[in-house]
Amino acid sequence: MNDSQRCPACGAANQCALADPRSATQACWCFSVSIDSAVLEALPDELRNKACLCPRCAAADEQLKAADQRQPL
């Protein structure tokens, strides 16, 4: 996995659709959530704008679960 596929905060897979060539034409999970700017500002300057955060570090887990529950089967 290249660095663009790892969360800059924790190093886990960030699940970024755009960073993965197999899904680069799909919208990323982060397009459907709100990420607190304080979370991004907490990253050191050298790690900002290099790769997406993972859903856990972006504090978006609950938003993603709620979105999944709203989608019809």
Residue pairs with C-beta under 8 A, 6 or more apart in sequence:
1 13
2 19
3 50
3 51
4 16
4 19
4 50
4 51
4 52
5 13
5 14
5 16
5 19
5 20
5 51
6 12
6 13
6 14
6 51
7 13
7 14
7 51
7 52
7 53
7 54
7 57
8 43
8 47
8 48
8 50
8 51
8 53
9 43
9 47
9 53
9 54
9 57
10 54
10 56
10 57
12 54
12 56
12 57
13 54
14 51
14 52
14 53
14 54
15 29
15 52
15 54
15 55
16 28
16 29
16 30
16 51
16 52
17 23
17 24
17 26
17 27
17 28
17 29
18 24
18 28
18 52
19 51
19 52
28 52
29 55
29 60
29 64
30 52
30 53
30 58
30 60
32 63
32 64
32 67
33 55
33 58
33 60
33 63
33 64
33 67
34 60
34 63
35 53
35 58
35 59
35 60
36 59
39 53
39 57
39 58
39 59
40 48
40 53
52 58
55 61
55 64
